[in-house]
Amino acid sequence: MLTVPGLTLLFLSVVVGLGATFVWMIWEIEQTSKAHRNGDRFG
């Protein structure tokens, strides 16, 4: 079984991973929407 520090580290790792994934998804959505807006503007 995992000890309490082990579980805490695992939990923090999961939270950080999910947070990073969420931020990356938001960033990708921003970039694609920006590219579409620029294409519409200059097209």
N, CA, C and O atoms as a printed pandas DataFrame, in Angstrom:
     atom_number atom_name residue_name chain_id  residue_number  x_coord  y_coord  z_coord
0              1         N          MET        A               1    0.839   -1.215    0.000
1              2        CA          MET        A               1    0.000    0.000    0.000
2              3         C          MET        A               1    0.867    1.256    0.000
3              4         O          MET        A               1    1.988    1.261    0.507
4              5         N          LEU        A               2    0.326    2.298   -0.572
5              6        CA          LEU        A               2    1.025    3.583   -0.567
6              7         C          LEU        A               2    0.892    4.246    0.799
7              8         O          LEU        A               2   -0.145    4.148    1.455
8              9         N          THR        A               3    1.940    4.909    1.208
9             10        CA          THR        A               3    1.878    5.666    2.464
10            11         C          THR        A               3    1.219    7.010    2.201
11            12         O          THR        A               3    0.963    7.367    1.051
12            13         N          VAL        A               4    0.944    7.757    3.268
13            14        CA          VAL        A               4    0.293    9.064    3.123
14            15         C          VAL        A               4    1.122   10.021    2.259
15            16         O          VAL        A               4    0.550   10.652    1.370
16            17         N          PRO        A               5    2.440   10.167    2.470
17            18        CA          PRO        A               5    3.231   11.037    1.576
18            19         C          PRO        A               5    3.184   10.569    0.122
19            20         O          PRO        A               5    3.166   11.386   -0.798
20            21         N          GLY        A               6    3.163    9.254   -0.080
21            22        CA          GLY        A               6    3.077    8.723   -1.436
22            23         C          GLY        A               6    1.760    9.097   -2.093
23            24         O          GLY        A               6    1.730    9.528   -3.246
24            25         N          LEU        A               7    0.671    8.930   -1.351
25            26        CA          LEU        A               7   -0.649    9.300   -1.875
26            27         C          LEU        A               7   -0.723   10.798   -2.152
27            28         O          LEU        A               7   -1.293   11.218   -3.159
28            29         N          THR        A               8   -0.148   11.601   -1.260
29            30        CA          THR        A               8   -0.161   13.055   -1.455
30            31         C          THR        A               8    0.592   13.426   -2.723
31            32         O          THR        A               8    0.130   14.260   -3.502
32            33         N          LEU        A               9    1.748   12.810   -2.931
33            34        CA          LEU        A               9    2.547   13.083   -4.121
34            35         C          LEU        A               9    1.797   12.642   -5.378
35            36         O          LEU        A               9    1.809   13.346   -6.388
36            37         N          LEU        A              10    1.155   11.495   -5.319
37            38        CA          LEU        A              10    0.375   10.992   -6.450
38            39         C          LEU        A              10   -0.775   11.948   -6.770
39            40         O          LEU        A              10   -1.006   12.290   -7.929
40            41         N          PHE        A              11   -1.495   12.375   -5.723
41            42        CA          PHE        A              11   -2.611   13.299   -5.900
42            43         C          PHE        A              11   -2.139   14.621   -6.510
43            44         O          PHE        A              11   -2.770   15.140   -7.431
44            45         N          LEU        A              12   -1.036   15.164   -6.000
45            46        CA          LEU        A              12   -0.489   16.413   -6.543
46            47         C          LEU        A              12   -0.080   16.237   -7.997
47            48         O          LEU        A              12   -0.305   17.126   -8.818
48            49         N          SER        A              13    0.520   15.096   -8.321
49            50        CA          SER        A              13    0.935   14.832   -9.700
50            51         C          SER        A              13   -0.272   14.815  -10.633
51            52         O          SER        A              13   -0.225   15.385  -11.723
52            53         N          VAL        A              14   -1.347   14.166  -10.207
53            54        CA          VAL        A              14   -2.565   14.100  -11.017
54            55         C          VAL        A              14   -3.146   15.494  -11.206
55            56         O          VAL        A              14   -3.525   15.859  -12.319
56            57         N          VAL        A              15   -3.220   16.280  -10.127
57            58        CA          VAL        A              15   -3.785   17.631  -10.203
58            59         C          VAL        A              15   -2.956   18.511  -11.139
59            60         O          VAL        A              15   -3.504   19.234  -11.971
60            61         N          VAL        A              16   -1.624   18.444  -10.995
61            62        CA          VAL        A              16   -0.749   19.252  -11.846
62            63         C          VAL        A              16   -0.884   18.825  -13.305
63            64         O          VAL        A              16   -0.921   19.667  -14.201
64            65         N          GLY        A              17   -0.958   17.524  -13.538
65            66        CA          GLY        A              17   -1.109   17.016  -14.900
66            67         C          GLY        A              17   -2.413   17.480  -15.530
67            68         O          GLY        A              17   -2.424   17.926  -16.678
68            69         N          LEU        A              18   -3.506   17.380  -14.795
69            70        CA          LEU        A              18   -4.799   17.823  -15.314
70            71         C          LEU        A              18   -4.796   19.333  -15.558
71            72         O          LEU        A              18   -5.328   19.807  -16.561
72            73         N          GLY        A              19   -4.193   20.080  -14.635
73            74        CA          GLY        A              19   -4.120   21.535  -14.808
74            75         C          GLY        A              19   -3.336   21.907  -16.055
75            76         O          GLY        A              19   -3.748   22.781  -16.817
76            77         N          ALA        A              20   -2.197   21.238  -16.266
77            78        CA          ALA        A              20   -1.380   21.518  -17.439
78            79         C          ALA        A              20   -2.132   21.172  -18.722
79            80         O          ALA        A              20   -2.067   21.914  -19.702
80            81         N          THR        A              21   -2.848   20.043  -18.715
81            82        CA          THR        A              21   -3.629   19.637  -19.879
82            83         C          THR        A              21   -4.720   20.661  -20.175
83            84         O          THR        A              21   -4.949   21.013  -21.333
84            85         N          PHE        A              22   -5.390   21.136  -19.135
85            86        CA          PHE        A              22   -6.457   22.123  -19.289
86            87         C          PHE        A              22   -5.915   23.421  -19.891
87            88         O          PHE        A              22   -6.496   23.976  -20.824
88            89         N          VAL        A              23   -4.791   23.896  -19.342
89            90        CA          VAL        A              23   -4.171   25.126  -19.850
90            91         C          VAL        A              23   -3.765   24.946  -21.312
91            92         O          VAL        A              23   -3.959   25.855  -22.119
92            93         N          TRP        A              24   -3.205   23.788  -21.663
93            94        CA          TRP        A              24   -2.778   23.517  -23.037
94            95         C          TRP        A              24   -3.982   23.506  -23.984
95            96         O          TRP        A              24   -3.906   24.039  -25.091
96            97         N          MET        A              25   -5.097   22.897  -23.547
97            98        CA          MET        A              25   -6.300   22.879  -24.369
98            99         C          MET        A              25   -6.809   24.292  -24.617
99           100         O          MET        A              25   -7.145   24.643  -25.748
100          101         N          ILE        A              26   -6.869   25.109  -23.557
101          102        CA          ILE        A              26   -7.310   26.499  -23.698
102          103         C          ILE        A              26   -6.399   27.236  -24.682
103          104         O          ILE        A              26   -6.879   27.974  -25.543
104          105         N          TRP        A              27   -5.083   27.034  -24.552
105          106        CA          TRP        A              27   -4.102   27.679  -25.433
106          107         C          TRP        A              27   -4.349   27.270  -26.892
107          108         O          TRP        A              27   -4.344   28.124  -27.778
108          109         N          GLU        A              28   -4.563   25.989  -27.146
109          110        CA          GLU        A              28   -4.806   25.509  -28.506
110          111         C          GLU        A              28   -6.085   26.120  -29.076
111          112         O          GLU        A              28   -6.114   26.527  -30.237
112          113         N          ILE        A              29   -7.133   26.184  -28.269
113          114        CA          ILE        A              29   -8.397   26.767  -28.725
114          115         C          ILE        A              29   -8.195   28.239  -29.067
115          116         O          ILE        A              29   -8.700   28.717  -30.083
116          117         N          GLU        A              30   -7.455   28.962  -28.220
117          118        CA          GLU        A              30   -7.159   30.373  -28.483
118          119         C          GLU        A              30   -6.421   30.534  -29.804
119          120         O          GLU        A              30   -6.774   31.390  -30.615
120          121         N          GLN        A              31   -5.398   29.714  -30.022
121          122        CA          GLN        A              31   -4.582   29.823  -31.233
122          123         C          GLN        A              31   -5.426   29.543  -32.477
123          124         O          GLN        A              31   -5.321   30.270  -33.465
124          125         N          THR        A              32   -6.258   28.506  -32.445
125          126        CA          THR        A              32   -7.058   28.176  -33.623
126          127         C          THR        A              32   -8.105   29.258  -33.883
127          128         O          THR        A              32   -8.351   29.605  -35.038
128          129         N          SER        A              33   -8.718   29.792  -32.842
129          130        CA          SER        A              33   -9.719   30.842  -33.047
130          131         C          SER        A              33   -9.043   32.100  -33.579
131          132         O          SER        A              33   -9.616   32.804  -34.412
132          133         N          LYS        A              34   -7.822   32.392  -33.104
133          134        CA          LYS        A              34   -7.076   33.549  -33.583
134          135         C          LYS        A              34   -6.744   33.382  -35.063
135          136         O          LYS        A              34   -6.867   34.328  -35.841
136          137         N          ALA        A              35   -6.322   32.176  -35.452
137          138        CA          ALA        A              35   -5.973   31.897  -36.848
138          139         C          ALA        A              35   -7.217   32.045  -37.728
139          140         O          ALA        A              35   -7.129   32.605  -38.820
140          141         N          HIS        A              36   -8.357   31.558  -37.277
141          142        CA          HIS        A              36   -9.590   31.682  -38.052
142          143         C          HIS        A              36   -9.985   33.146  -38.208
143          144         O          HIS        A              36  -10.384   33.570  -39.293
144          145         N          ARG        A              37   -9.876   33.924  -37.121
145          146        CA          ARG        A              37  -10.230   35.340  -37.191
146          147         C          ARG        A              37   -9.323   36.073  -38.176
147          148         O          ARG        A              37   -9.798   36.873  -38.982
148          149         N          ASN        A              38   -8.018   35.802  -38.114
149          150        CA          ASN        A              38   -7.082   36.460  -39.018
150          151         C          ASN        A              38   -7.361   36.060  -40.457
151          152         O          ASN        A              38   -7.287   36.897  -41.357
152          153         N          GLY        A              39   -7.679   34.794  -40.686
153          154        CA          GLY        A              39   -8.003   34.324  -42.035
154          155         C          GLY        A              39   -9.240   35.017  -42.567
155          156         O          GLY        A              39   -9.273   35.411  -43.732
156          157         N          ASP        A              40  -10.262   35.176  -41.730
157          158        CA          ASP        A              40  -11.492   35.822  -42.169
158          159         C          ASP        A              40  -11.235   37.303  -42.463
159          160         O          ASP        A              40  -11.766   37.859  -43.425
160          161         N          ARG        A              41  -10.416   37.926  -41.623
161          162        CA          ARG        A              41  -10.170   39.351  -41.765
162          163         C          ARG        A              41   -9.431   39.653  -43.065
163          164         O          ARG        A              41   -9.786   40.583  -43.790
164          165         N          PHE        A              42   -8.379   38.844  -43.358
165          166        CA          PHE        A              42   -7.553   39.141  -44.521
166          167         C          PHE        A              42   -8.051   38.421  -45.768
167          168         O          PHE        A              42   -7.588   38.705  -46.873
168          169         N          GLY        A              43   -8.983   37.498  -45.604
169          170        CA          GLY        A              43   -9.478   36.733  -46.755
170          171         C          GLY        A              43  -10.589   37.476  -47.424
171          172         O          GLY        A              43  -11.142   36.999  -48.416
